[in-house]
Amino acid sequence: MNTSTILLLLVSILIAAGVSFYQYLYKVKSRSKFTLLLAFLRFFSVFGLLLLLINPIITRKNIETIKTPLPIVIDNSASMADLKADKSATELFNKLKENSALADKFELQTYQFDADFLPSDTIDFKGKQSNIDVVAKNLKNIYKNQTFPTVLITDGNQTSGEDYVFGFNPLNKVYPMVVGDTTTYLDIKITQLNVNKYAFHKNKFPVEVFLNYAGTKAINASFKITQGNTVVNEQTVAFSPDKKSATLNVLLPADRVGLQIFRATISSKAQEKNTYNNTKNFAVEVIDQKTEVALVAATSHPDLGAIKRSIETNVQRKVTIVKPNDINSLTDYNVLILYQPTVEFKAVFEQNANAKINTWIITGNDTDFNFLNQNQNLFTFKMSGQKEDYLASFDSQFNLFALDNIGFEQFPPLENPFGTITAKGNVNTLLSSTIRNIAVNQPLFTFTENQGIRSAFLFGENIWKWRAENYVNKKDFVDFDIFLDKTIQYLASNNARKSLVVNHERFYNSGEGIEITAQYFNKNYELDEKARLTIAVTNTKTKQVKNYDLLRTTNAFQVNLDGLAAGNYKFTVKELNSNSSYSSGFEVLDFDIEKQFVNPDWNKLNQLASQTQGRAYLPNQIDALIKQLVEDESYKAVQKTIVTKSPLVDWVWLLVLLALSLAAEWFIRKYNGLL
């Protein structure tokens, strides 16, 4: 309050006192208690009115003590109960949160976690997942820009989330309280298994397996992969105290088409405390890549034999050389190779207008280009009767499929009539033409795609010389055969886009989140946000059906089927507006991921403590932990002075008292006949 305000208040007091004195005490013959009361009421009323006019600013100071927060976080996952650590964890948790010394120094705040991070309302040790990383992320958000310690009561075994060791802020100390039996028991487990979802028939597909060992002696373990009752791979893996992990890379044959289910198992003669983690199931969808190729030619040529032998080096390909008039139906073939088409090919072109089979056209000196101009609309040919030799020039920007330059520029030239070849649409050129090392800006080998139908064009004959030249240079045909195989693979691919695309796993562990996502595309292959997707899930044993709606996310539709019991399920996803549907199945395994542990992960929790400059403790060291926290001088309470300023006119009670004073004075005067 400044000096001028104080002077105004003194003047107000004098004025109020003068008015009161003049009104009730000046020239009064007798001064009774009655007149003194009226004088006081008049003084209070006048002084109150003057105070409101002056409206001084009232300043108040409050001192607030802010303690350092101390989050006490307890693991609420089922692994705590499986390791028989639930009782000791609860006792430690209660002892910490009820400790008076800690309460005096810190602001104690308690939390629990399993798959999520929650307040410690109900601790029942029934969480289906352990995610310690979610603790780190939530503490960072809650106590942003603060320095504080954390007590983490856990077994350290994480089943979901990112690596938690480096997730916590290294500037904030973490004190893990490691619960569970730390005695080392012999245990072998399959930590992780990686495999592709799809494999091609009669090929081999890789399986990568990560194995871990806990124990104090050297042992030999037997690793098997079985399909039904058949062992498809078996090998012995040696472990010792110095070699506690192993990575296996296995190639399995894809002998049967369809969904193939396998089981990976590891075992040893030594007795294990926990065999729950010795088995993992996985599935692979084997796709039949078999391709029937019709090589249609009206004349004989060395190119035909070279092309057939090259393509059939892949056992999944079969080439049939046939004359154009001998083809009854094109539906028996996946790819057509039309070698130097003439008028005799008219029936083939007419049939393919309806069959829409991907085609490779090879031209040469015997090709009828007028016929081609009339029966295809991808290129225009203006050719002369003069023969020309065309060399190849590889285009490194070609990206329809991966292919290295196998020395195309050094191959012998191909023969084709001289002329102009003009594309009517977009083309992807693999090889361009040169004449005596001069580029002629025309394609030699090119690809097009029109309304989902793929076509390839090779403008020149004598490709057999390329295969022979490849053998002369490399002593084998491998590079050339790969070149033709990739060409056929591109043409054999079914490029028809599905309007309803559904993503899901073949196996889910009991208790894990079962998430299925779907995308629905309109005719322009744009994601349709107005689609209405539903899913019907049927238990194959009980025949019980559950229906769900798929909810819209950022770029897909999604449904969570959590809570399904172990068993086999079939499901159908349907788009209600178009009636498009997708059907498949999955299996929920009776596998509780929380039961795969036999010990707390002391090493990792100790690493976390070292990373944050803290220390890991065992349950019998609880008093040492409390002493460490209480005596740590880096955590001190902070006193904060809070200054609040408010104008006097905001004091509602002053107005109330002023009104009561005036009313009381009027009533007393009226009652005593002074008005």
C-alpha positions as CSV (number, residue, x, y, z in Angstrom):
1,M,0.0,0.0,0.0
2,N,1.6,3.3,-1.1
3,T,1.8,6.6,0.9
4,S,-1.0,8.4,-0.9
5,T,-3.4,5.6,-0.1
6,I,-2.4,5.7,3.6
7,L,-2.9,9.5,3.7
8,L,-6.4,9.1,2.1
9,L,-7.3,6.5,4.7
10,L,-6.2,8.9,7.5
11,V,-8.3,11.7,6.0
12,S,-11.2,9.3,5.7
13,I,-11.0,8.4,9.4
14,L,-10.9,12.2,10.3
15,I,-13.9,12.9,8.1
16,A,-15.9,9.9,9.4
17,A,-15.1,10.9,13.0
18,G,-16.0,14.5,12.4
19,V,-19.3,13.7,10.9
20,S,-20.1,11.3,13.7
21,F,-19.0,13.8,16.4
22,Y,-21.0,16.6,14.9
23,Q,-24.1,14.5,14.4
24,Y,-24.3,12.9,17.8
25,L,-21.9,14.4,20.3
26,Y,-21.5,18.1,19.5
27,K,-23.5,20.3,21.9
28,V,-25.2,17.3,23.4
29,K,-26.2,17.8,27.0
30,S,-26.0,14.2,28.0
31,R,-23.9,11.4,26.4
32,S,-25.5,8.0,26.9
33,K,-24.6,4.6,25.6
34,F,-27.4,5.0,23.1
35,T,-25.8,8.1,21.5
36,L,-22.4,6.5,21.5
37,L,-23.8,3.5,19.6
38,L,-25.4,5.8,17.0
39,A,-22.1,7.8,16.7
40,F,-20.2,4.5,16.1
41,L,-22.7,3.4,13.5
42,R,-22.5,6.7,11.7
43,F,-18.6,6.6,11.9
44,F,-18.5,3.1,10.4
45,S,-21.0,3.9,7.6
46,V,-19.1,7.1,6.5
47,F,-15.7,5.5,6.8
48,G,-16.9,2.4,4.8
49,L,-18.3,4.6,2.0
50,L,-15.0,6.5,1.8
51,L,-13.1,3.2,1.8
52,L,-15.1,2.0,-1.2
53,L,-14.4,5.3,-3.0
54,I,-10.6,5.0,-2.3
55,N,-10.7,1.3,-3.1
56,P,-7.2,0.4,-1.8
57,I,-5.4,-2.8,-3.1
58,I,-5.1,-5.4,-0.4
59,T,-1.9,-7.6,-0.7
60,R,-1.8,-11.1,1.0
61,K,1.2,-13.4,1.2
62,N,0.9,-17.2,1.7
63,I,3.9,-19.5,2.1
64,E,3.4,-23.0,0.4
65,T,5.8,-25.9,0.9
66,I,6.2,-28.1,-2.2
67,K,7.6,-31.6,-1.6
68,T,9.4,-33.7,-4.1
69,P,7.1,-36.3,-5.6
70,L,7.9,-39.9,-5.0
71,P,6.0,-42.3,-7.3
72,I,5.7,-45.8,-5.8
73,V,4.9,-48.1,-8.7
74,I,3.9,-51.8,-8.3
75,D,3.7,-54.5,-10.9
76,N,0.2,-55.8,-11.1
77,S,0.8,-58.5,-13.8
78,A,0.1,-62.2,-13.3
79,S,3.8,-63.1,-13.4
80,M,4.1,-61.7,-9.9
81,A,1.7,-64.3,-8.6
82,D,3.3,-67.0,-10.7
83,L,6.7,-66.3,-9.1
84,K,5.0,-66.2,-5.7
85,A,6.0,-62.6,-5.2
86,D,2.6,-61.0,-4.9
87,K,2.5,-61.2,-1.1
88,S,5.9,-59.7,-0.5
89,A,5.3,-57.0,-3.2
90,T,2.1,-56.0,-1.4
91,E,3.9,-55.8,2.0
92,L,6.7,-53.7,0.5
93,F,4.2,-51.4,-1.2
94,N,2.2,-50.8,2.0
95,K,5.3,-50.3,4.1
96,L,6.6,-47.6,1.7
97,K,3.4,-45.7,1.3
98,E,2.8,-45.7,5.1
99,N,6.3,-44.7,6.1
100,S,6.1,-41.4,8.1
101,A,9.7,-40.4,7.3
102,L,9.1,-40.7,3.6
103,A,5.7,-38.9,3.9
104,D,7.4,-36.0,5.7
105,K,10.0,-35.5,3.0
106,F,8.1,-36.6,-0.2
107,E,4.7,-36.2,-1.8
108,L,4.0,-40.0,-2.0
109,Q,2.0,-41.0,-5.0
110,T,1.1,-44.6,-5.7
111,Y,0.5,-46.3,-9.1
112,Q,0.2,-49.8,-10.6
113,F,0.9,-51.2,-14.1
114,D,0.4,-54.2,-16.2
115,A,-0.4,-53.5,-19.9
116,D,-1.5,-50.0,-18.8
117,F,-0.4,-47.4,-16.2
118,L,-3.1,-46.8,-13.6
119,P,-3.6,-45.4,-10.1
120,S,-3.2,-48.1,-7.4
121,D,-6.9,-48.6,-6.7
122,T,-7.2,-52.4,-7.0
123,I,-4.1,-54.5,-6.9
124,D,-5.0,-58.1,-7.8
125,F,-2.0,-59.4,-9.8
126,K,-4.2,-60.5,-12.7
127,G,-2.8,-58.4,-15.5
128,K,-2.3,-60.3,-18.7
129,Q,0.7,-58.3,-19.9
130,S,3.7,-56.5,-18.4
131,N,4.7,-53.2,-19.9
132,I,7.4,-51.4,-17.8
133,D,8.0,-49.0,-20.7
134,V,4.5,-47.5,-20.2
135,V,5.6,-46.6,-16.7
136,A,8.5,-44.6,-18.0
137,K,6.4,-42.8,-20.6
138,N,3.7,-41.8,-18.2
139,L,6.0,-40.6,-15.4
140,K,7.7,-38.4,-18.0
141,N,4.3,-36.8,-18.9
142,I,3.0,-36.5,-15.3
143,Y,6.2,-35.0,-13.8
144,K,7.4,-33.0,-16.8
145,N,10.5,-30.9,-16.0
146,Q,10.7,-32.2,-12.4
147,T,13.5,-34.0,-10.6
148,F,12.2,-36.9,-8.6
149,P,13.1,-40.5,-7.6
150,T,10.9,-43.6,-8.4
151,V,10.5,-46.8,-6.5
152,L,9.6,-49.7,-8.9
153,I,8.3,-52.9,-7.3
154,T,8.5,-55.5,-10.0
155,D,10.0,-58.8,-11.2
156,G,11.4,-57.0,-14.3
157,N,9.9,-59.4,-16.7
158,Q,8.3,-57.5,-19.6
159,T,6.1,-59.1,-22.2
160,S,5.1,-56.0,-24.3
161,G,6.4,-52.6,-25.1
162,E,9.8,-51.2,-25.9
163,D,13.0,-51.8,-24.0
164,Y,12.4,-50.1,-20.6
165,V,16.1,-49.7,-19.6
166,F,16.5,-46.6,-21.7
167,G,12.9,-45.4,-21.5
168,F,13.3,-43.7,-18.1
169,N,14.7,-40.2,-17.8
170,P,18.4,-40.8,-16.9
171,L,18.4,-37.6,-14.7
172,N,15.7,-39.1,-12.4
173,K,16.9,-42.0,-10.2
174,V,15.0,-45.3,-10.3
175,Y,15.2,-47.7,-7.4
176,P,13.9,-51.1,-8.5
177,M,12.7,-53.3,-5.7
178,V,13.3,-56.8,-7.2
179,V,10.7,-59.3,-6.0
180,G,10.6,-63.0,-6.6
181,D,13.0,-65.9,-6.2
182,T,16.4,-64.9,-7.6
183,T,17.8,-68.4,-7.3
184,T,18.9,-69.5,-10.8
185,Y,16.9,-72.4,-12.1
186,L,17.7,-74.3,-15.3
187,D,15.4,-73.0,-18.1
188,I,15.5,-73.2,-21.8
189,K,13.0,-71.1,-23.8
190,I,12.1,-70.0,-27.3
191,T,12.4,-66.2,-26.9
192,Q,11.3,-65.3,-30.5
193,L,10.5,-66.9,-33.8
194,N,10.4,-65.0,-37.1
195,V,8.9,-66.4,-40.3
196,N,7.3,-64.9,-43.4
197,K,3.5,-65.2,-43.7
198,Y,3.7,-66.6,-47.3
199,A,5.9,-69.0,-49.2
200,F,5.9,-70.4,-52.7
201,H,5.1,-74.0,-53.4
202,K,8.1,-76.3,-53.9
203,N,10.4,-73.6,-52.6
204,K,12.1,-73.4,-49.2
205,F,11.2,-70.7,-46.7
206,P,13.4,-69.4,-43.8
207,V,12.6,-69.6,-40.1
208,E,14.7,-67.7,-37.6
209,V,14.6,-68.8,-34.0
210,F,16.1,-67.1,-30.9
211,L,16.8,-69.4,-28.0
212,N,17.8,-68.5,-24.4
213,Y,19.3,-70.5,-21.6
214,A,19.5,-69.9,-17.8
215,G,21.5,-72.4,-15.8
216,T,24.9,-73.1,-14.2
217,K,26.1,-76.1,-16.2
218,A,26.7,-77.1,-19.8
219,I,23.8,-79.0,-21.5
220,N,22.7,-80.1,-24.9
221,A,19.2,-79.3,-26.0
222,S,17.2,-80.8,-28.8
223,F,15.4,-78.4,-31.1
224,K,12.6,-79.7,-33.3
225,I,10.1,-78.3,-35.8
226,T,7.1,-80.6,-36.4
227,Q,4.1,-80.5,-38.7
228,G,1.5,-82.8,-37.2
229,N,3.4,-86.0,-36.3
230,T,6.2,-85.4,-38.8
231,V,9.5,-83.9,-37.7
232,V,10.6,-81.5,-40.5
233,N,13.8,-80.3,-38.8
234,E,15.8,-81.4,-35.8
235,Q,19.1,-80.3,-34.4
236,T,21.1,-80.3,-31.2
237,V,22.0,-76.9,-29.6
238,A,24.7,-76.6,-26.9
239,F,24.4,-74.2,-24.0
240,S,26.7,-73.4,-21.1
241,P,27.1,-70.6,-18.5
242,D,29.2,-68.8,-21.1
243,K,26.8,-69.4,-24.0
244,K,23.4,-68.5,-22.9
245,S,21.7,-67.8,-26.2
246,A,21.6,-69.2,-29.7
247,T,20.1,-68.1,-33.1
248,L,19.0,-70.8,-35.5
249,N,18.3,-70.3,-39.2
250,V,16.3,-73.1,-40.7
251,L,15.0,-73.7,-44.2
252,L,11.8,-75.6,-44.5
253,P,10.3,-77.1,-47.7
254,A,7.0,-75.7,-48.9
255,D,5.7,-79.1,-50.2
256,R,1.9,-78.5,-49.8
257,V,-0.3,-75.7,-51.0
258,G,-2.4,-73.9,-48.4
259,L,-2.1,-73.0,-44.8
260,Q,0.6,-75.1,-43.1
261,I,0.9,-75.1,-39.3
262,F,4.1,-75.9,-37.5
263,R,5.3,-76.3,-33.9
264,A,8.8,-75.4,-32.7
265,T,9.9,-77.2,-29.5
266,I,13.1,-77.2,-27.5
267,S,13.8,-79.7,-24.7
268,S,16.6,-81.3,-22.8
269,K,17.2,-84.3,-20.5
270,A,17.7,-81.9,-17.6
271,Q,14.6,-81.2,-15.5
272,E,13.2,-77.7,-16.0
273,K,11.1,-75.8,-13.5
274,N,9.0,-74.2,-16.3
275,T,8.4,-75.9,-19.7
276,Y,5.7,-73.4,-20.6
277,N,8.1,-71.4,-22.7
278,N,9.5,-74.4,-24.6
279,T,7.0,-74.3,-27.5
280,K,5.9,-71.9,-30.1
281,N,3.4,-72.4,-32.9
282,F,3.6,-70.7,-36.3
283,A,1.9,-70.9,-39.7
284,V,2.8,-70.2,-43.3
285,E,0.5,-69.8,-46.3
286,V,2.0,-71.8,-49.2
287,I,1.0,-70.3,-52.5
288,D,1.0,-72.3,-55.7
289,Q,3.1,-70.3,-58.2
290,K,2.8,-72.8,-61.0
291,T,2.5,-71.0,-64.3
292,E,1.3,-72.4,-67.6
293,V,2.8,-70.6,-70.6
294,A,1.7,-70.9,-74.2
295,L,4.4,-70.2,-76.7
296,V,2.5,-69.6,-79.9
297,A,4.4,-69.6,-83.1
298,A,3.5,-70.2,-86.8
299,T,7.1,-71.0,-87.8
300,S,10.1,-72.8,-86.4
301,H,12.9,-70.8,-85.0
302,P,15.9,-71.4,-82.5
303,D,14.3,-68.7,-80.3
304,L,11.5,-71.1,-79.4
305,G,13.7,-73.8,-77.9
306,A,15.9,-71.2,-76.1
307,I,12.8,-69.5,-74.5
308,K,11.2,-72.8,-73.5
309,R,14.4,-74.2,-71.9
310,S,15.1,-70.9,-70.1
311,I,11.6,-70.5,-68.6
312,E,11.4,-74.1,-67.5
313,T,14.6,-73.9,-65.4
314,N,12.0,-72.8,-62.8
315,V,10.2,-76.0,-62.0
316,Q,7.0,-73.9,-61.3
317,R,6.8,-73.0,-65.0
318,K,5.6,-75.1,-67.9
319,V,5.9,-73.9,-71.5
320,T,3.8,-75.4,-74.3
321,I,4.9,-74.6,-77.9
322,V,1.7,-74.6,-80.0
323,K,0.7,-73.3,-83.4
324,P,-2.0,-70.6,-83.5
325,N,-4.6,-72.8,-85.2
326,D,-4.2,-75.6,-82.6
327,I,-5.3,-73.6,-79.5
328,N,-8.8,-74.5,-78.4
329,S,-9.0,-72.6,-75.2
330,L,-6.8,-69.9,-73.6
331,T,-8.1,-70.6,-70.1
332,D,-5.5,-73.4,-69.7
333,Y,-2.7,-70.8,-69.7
334,N,-1.5,-68.0,-67.4
335,V,0.7,-66.2,-69.9
336,L,0.7,-66.0,-73.7
337,I,4.0,-65.6,-75.7
338,L,3.0,-64.6,-79.3
339,Y,6.1,-65.2,-81.4
340,Q,6.1,-63.1,-84.6
341,P,2.3,-62.7,-85.1
342,T,0.8,-62.9,-88.5
343,V,-2.8,-63.2,-89.9
344,E,-2.8,-66.8,-88.6
345,F,-2.9,-65.4,-85.0
346,K,-6.3,-63.7,-85.6
347,A,-8.3,-66.3,-83.6
348,V,-5.8,-66.1,-80.7
349,F,-6.2,-62.3,-80.5
350,E,-10.0,-62.6,-80.7
351,Q,-10.1,-65.2,-77.9
352,N,-7.8,-63.1,-75.7
353,A,-10.0,-60.1,-76.1
354,N,-12.4,-62.0,-73.8
355,A,-9.8,-64.0,-71.7
356,K,-7.6,-61.0,-71.0
357,I,-4.5,-63.0,-70.4
358,N,-1.2,-61.2,-70.0
359,T,0.8,-61.3,-73.2
360,W,4.4,-61.1,-74.4
361,I,4.7,-60.3,-78.1
362,I,8.0,-60.9,-79.9
363,T,8.4,-59.4,-83.4
364,G,11.0,-60.1,-86.1
365,N,11.5,-60.4,-89.8
366,D,8.4,-62.6,-90.4
367,T,6.0,-60.4,-88.4
368,D,2.9,-59.0,-90.1
369,F,3.0,-55.4,-88.7
370,N,-0.2,-54.4,-90.5
371,F,-1.9,-57.2,-88.7
372,L,-0.5,-56.0,-85.4
373,N,-1.7,-52.4,-86.0
374,Q,-5.2,-53.7,-86.5
375,N,-5.3,-56.1,-83.6
376,Q,-3.6,-54.3,-80.7
377,N,-3.8,-50.6,-79.6
378,L,-0.6,-50.2,-77.6
379,F,1.9,-49.5,-80.3
380,T,1.8,-48.1,-83.9
381,F,4.2,-49.7,-86.4
382,K,5.5,-48.0,-89.6
383,M,8.0,-50.5,-90.8
384,S,10.0,-50.9,-94.1
385,G,11.1,-54.1,-95.7
386,Q,14.7,-53.5,-94.8
387,K,16.2,-55.6,-92.0
388,E,18.2,-53.9,-89.2
389,D,20.4,-55.0,-86.3
390,Y,19.4,-53.5,-83.0
391,L,21.7,-53.5,-80.0
392,A,20.4,-53.2,-76.4
393,S,20.9,-50.4,-73.9
394,F,19.9,-51.1,-70.3
395,D,17.7,-48.5,-68.5
396,S,18.8,-48.3,-64.9
397,Q,15.6,-46.4,-64.0
398,F,13.4,-49.4,-64.8
399,N,11.5,-50.2,-61.6
400,L,8.7,-52.7,-62.4
401,F,10.8,-55.4,-60.9
402,A,14.3,-55.8,-59.6
403,L,16.8,-56.7,-62.3
404,D,20.6,-56.2,-62.7
405,N,22.3,-55.4,-65.9
406,I,23.6,-58.8,-67.0
407,G,25.7,-57.2,-69.8
408,F,22.9,-56.5,-72.3
409,E,25.1,-54.0,-74.2
410,Q,27.6,-56.8,-75.0
411,F,24.9,-59.2,-76.3
412,P,24.6,-59.8,-80.1
413,P,22.1,-57.6,-81.9
414,L,18.5,-58.6,-82.5
415,E,17.0,-58.5,-86.0
416,N,13.9,-56.5,-86.8
417,P,12.6,-54.6,-89.8
418,F,13.7,-51.0,-89.9
419,G,11.0,-48.5,-89.1
420,T,9.3,-46.3,-86.5
421,I,7.6,-47.8,-83.4
422,T,5.4,-45.4,-81.4
423,A,3.8,-46.1,-78.1
424,K,0.2,-44.9,-77.7
425,G,0.3,-44.8,-73.9
426,N,2.7,-45.0,-71.0
427,V,5.3,-47.6,-71.2
428,N,8.1,-48.9,-68.9
429,T,11.2,-49.6,-71.0
430,L,13.8,-52.1,-69.8
431,L,16.0,-52.0,-72.9
432,S,16.3,-49.3,-75.5
433,S,17.4,-49.7,-79.2
434,T,20.7,-48.6,-80.6
435,I,22.0,-48.9,-84.2
436,R,25.8,-49.1,-84.4
437,N,25.9,-47.5,-80.9
438,I,23.6,-44.6,-81.9
439,A,20.4,-44.3,-79.9
440,V,17.3,-44.3,-82.0
441,N,14.9,-43.3,-79.2
442,Q,12.8,-46.5,-79.6
443,P,12.2,-49.4,-77.2
444,L,13.7,-52.8,-77.7
445,F,12.1,-54.5,-74.7
446,T,9.3,-52.7,-72.9
447,F,6.2,-53.3,-70.7
448,T,2.8,-51.7,-70.5
449,E,-0.3,-52.1,-68.3
450,N,-3.8,-51.1,-69.4
451,Q,-6.8,-51.7,-67.1
452,G,-5.0,-54.3,-65.1
453,I,-3.8,-56.3,-68.2
454,R,-0.1,-56.5,-68.5
455,S,1.8,-56.8,-71.8
456,A,5.5,-57.1,-72.8
457,F,7.0,-56.4,-76.2
458,L,10.4,-57.5,-77.6
459,F,11.1,-55.9,-80.9
460,G,13.6,-58.3,-82.5
461,E,14.3,-62.0,-83.1
462,N,17.4,-64.1,-82.3
463,I,17.2,-63.9,-78.5
464,W,18.7,-67.4,-78.5
465,K,22.0,-65.7,-79.2
466,W,21.7,-63.8,-76.0
467,R,21.4,-67.0,-74.0
468,A,24.4,-68.5,-75.8
469,E,26.5,-65.3,-75.3
470,N,25.6,-65.5,-71.6
471,Y,27.0,-69.0,-71.4
472,V,30.2,-68.0,-73.3
473,N,30.8,-65.2,-70.8
474,K,29.7,-66.9,-67.5
475,K,29.9,-70.6,-68.3
476,D,26.2,-70.9,-67.3
477,F,22.8,-69.7,-68.3
478,V,21.8,-68.4,-64.8
479,D,21.7,-64.7,-65.4
480,F,19.8,-65.0,-68.7
481,D,17.4,-67.5,-67.2
482,I,16.7,-65.2,-64.2
483,F,16.0,-62.4,-66.6
484,L,13.3,-64.4,-68.4
485,D,12.0,-65.8,-65.2
486,K,11.4,-62.3,-63.8
487,T,9.7,-61.3,-67.0
488,I,7.3,-64.3,-66.8
489,Q,6.8,-63.7,-63.0
490,Y,5.7,-60.1,-63.7
491,L,3.3,-61.2,-66.5
492,A,1.9,-64.1,-64.4
493,S,1.2,-61.9,-61.4
494,N,-2.5,-61.3,-60.8
495,N,-2.7,-57.5,-60.5
496,A,-6.4,-57.4,-59.8
497,R,-6.8,-55.3,-56.7
498,K,-9.1,-56.5,-54.0
499,S,-11.8,-54.1,-52.8
500,L,-11.7,-55.6,-49.3
501,V,-8.3,-56.1,-47.7
502,V,-8.1,-57.7,-44.2
503,N,-5.0,-58.1,-42.0
504,H,-4.8,-60.5,-39.1
505,E,-2.5,-63.1,-37.5
506,R,-3.0,-66.8,-37.7
507,F,-2.2,-67.4,-34.0
508,Y,-2.9,-65.3,-30.9
509,N,-1.9,-66.0,-27.3
510,S,-4.6,-66.1,-24.7
511,G,-4.8,-62.8,-23.0
512,E,-3.2,-60.9,-25.8
513,G,-5.0,-58.2,-27.8
514,I,-6.7,-59.8,-30.8
515,E,-6.7,-57.0,-33.4
516,I,-8.1,-57.3,-36.9
517,T,-7.8,-54.4,-39.4
518,A,-9.5,-54.0,-42.8
519,Q,-9.5,-51.6,-45.6
520,Y,-12.3,-51.1,-48.2
521,F,-11.6,-49.5,-51.6
522,N,-14.0,-48.1,-54.1
523,K,-13.8,-48.7,-57.9
524,N,-11.1,-46.0,-58.2
525,Y,-9.1,-47.9,-55.5
526,E,-9.6,-45.0,-53.0
527,L,-10.1,-45.8,-49.4
528,D,-13.9,-45.6,-48.8
529,E,-14.4,-43.8,-45.5
530,K,-18.2,-44.4,-45.7
531,A,-17.9,-48.2,-45.8
532,R,-19.8,-50.2,-43.2
533,L,-17.8,-53.2,-42.1
534,T,-18.9,-55.9,-39.7
535,I,-17.3,-59.1,-38.6
536,A,-18.9,-62.4,-37.5
537,V,-16.6,-64.6,-35.3
538,T,-17.6,-68.3,-34.8
539,N,-16.0,-70.7,-32.3
540,T,-15.6,-73.9,-34.4
541,K,-16.2,-76.1,-31.4
542,T,-19.1,-74.5,-29.6
543,K,-20.5,-72.9,-32.8
544,Q,-21.1,-69.7,-30.8
545,V,-21.2,-66.6,-33.0
546,K,-20.3,-63.1,-32.0
547,N,-20.9,-60.0,-34.2
548,Y,-18.9,-56.8,-34.0
549,D,-18.7,-53.5,-36.0
550,L,-15.3,-52.4,-37.2
551,L,-14.5,-48.9,-36.1
552,R,-12.9,-46.2,-38.3
553,T,-9.3,-45.3,-37.6
554,T,-6.9,-43.0,-39.5
555,N,-6.5,-45.1,-42.6
556,A,-8.4,-48.4,-41.9
557,F,-11.2,-50.0,-39.9
558,Q,-10.4,-52.0,-36.8
559,V,-11.9,-54.3,-34.3
560,N,-10.5,-55.7,-31.0
561,L,-11.7,-59.2,-30.1
562,D,-10.2,-59.3,-26.6
563,G,-11.5,-61.9,-24.2
564,L,-12.0,-64.8,-26.6
565,A,-11.4,-68.2,-24.9
566,A,-8.7,-70.5,-26.3
567,G,-9.8,-72.4,-29.4
568,N,-10.2,-72.2,-33.1
569,Y,-12.3,-69.5,-34.7
570,K,-13.6,-68.8,-38.2
571,F,-14.6,-65.2,-39.1
572,T,-16.2,-63.3,-42.0
573,V,-15.7,-59.6,-42.6
574,K,-18.5,-58.1,-44.7
575,E,-19.0,-54.6,-46.2
576,L,-22.7,-54.0,-46.0
577,N,-23.2,-51.6,-48.9
578,S,-21.5,-53.8,-51.5
579,N,-21.8,-57.2,-49.9
580,S,-18.0,-57.7,-50.4
581,S,-16.7,-60.3,-47.9
582,Y,-13.5,-61.9,-46.7
583,S,-13.4,-65.2,-44.7
584,S,-10.5,-66.7,-42.8
585,G,-9.7,-68.1,-39.4
586,F,-7.3,-67.9,-36.4
587,E,-6.5,-69.8,-33.3
588,V,-6.3,-68.5,-29.8
589,L,-3.6,-70.6,-28.1
590,D,-3.9,-71.6,-24.4
591,F,-0.7,-69.8,-23.7
592,D,-0.3,-67.3,-20.9
593,I,2.7,-65.3,-21.8
594,E,3.1,-64.3,-18.1
595,K,3.8,-67.9,-17.1
596,Q,7.0,-68.2,-19.2
597,F,9.3,-66.8,-16.5
598,V,11.0,-68.7,-13.7
599,N,13.1,-65.8,-12.2
600,P,12.9,-62.0,-11.9
601,D,15.1,-60.2,-14.4
602,W,17.7,-58.9,-11.9
603,N,20.3,-58.1,-14.5
604,K,18.0,-55.8,-16.5
605,L,16.6,-54.0,-13.4
606,N,20.1,-53.5,-12.2
607,Q,21.0,-52.1,-15.6
608,L,18.0,-49.7,-15.3
609,A,19.2,-48.6,-11.8
610,S,22.8,-48.0,-13.1
611,Q,21.4,-46.1,-16.2
612,T,19.5,-43.6,-13.9
613,Q,22.2,-43.4,-11.1
614,G,19.9,-45.4,-8.8
615,R,20.3,-48.8,-7.1
616,A,18.4,-52.1,-7.2
617,Y,17.2,-53.5,-3.9
618,L,15.9,-56.9,-2.7
619,P,12.9,-57.1,-0.4
620,N,15.1,-57.6,2.8
621,Q,16.8,-54.3,2.0
622,I,13.6,-52.2,2.3
623,D,15.0,-50.3,5.3
624,A,18.1,-49.5,3.4
625,L,16.1,-48.1,0.6
626,I,14.0,-45.9,2.9
627,K,17.2,-44.6,4.6
628,Q,18.7,-43.9,1.2
629,L,15.7,-41.8,0.1
630,V,15.3,-40.0,3.4
631,E,19.0,-39.0,3.6
632,D,19.4,-38.1,-0.1
633,E,20.1,-34.3,0.1
634,S,19.3,-33.8,-3.6
635,Y,15.6,-34.0,-2.8
636,K,14.5,-31.0,-0.7
637,A,11.2,-29.4,-0.2
638,V,10.8,-26.0,-1.8
639,Q,8.9,-23.1,-0.1
640,K,7.0,-20.9,-2.4
641,T,5.6,-17.5,-1.5
642,I,2.2,-16.8,-3.2
643,V,1.3,-13.1,-3.3
644,T,-2.4,-12.3,-4.1
645,K,-3.7,-8.8,-4.7
646,S,-7.3,-7.9,-4.6
647,P,-9.1,-4.5,-4.6
648,L,-11.3,-3.6,-1.5
649,V,-14.4,-3.3,-3.7
650,D,-14.2,-7.1,-4.2
651,W,-14.9,-7.6,-0.5
652,V,-18.5,-8.5,-0.5
653,W,-18.7,-8.7,3.3
654,L,-17.7,-5.0,3.6
655,L,-20.8,-4.1,1.5
656,V,-22.9,-6.3,3.7
657,L,-21.6,-4.7,7.0
658,L,-22.1,-1.3,5.5
659,A,-25.7,-2.0,4.6
660,L,-26.3,-3.5,8.1
661,S,-24.7,-0.4,9.8
662,L,-27.0,2.0,7.9
663,A,-30.0,-0.1,8.5
664,A,-29.3,-0.5,12.2
665,E,-28.8,3.3,12.6
666,W,-32.1,4.1,10.8
667,F,-34.0,1.5,12.8
668,I,-32.7,2.7,16.2
669,R,-33.5,6.4,15.3
670,K,-36.9,5.5,14.0
671,Y,-37.7,3.4,17.1
672,N,-36.7,6.2,19.4
673,G,-38.6,8.9,17.6
674,L,-35.6,10.7,16.3
675,L,-36.8,10.8,12.7
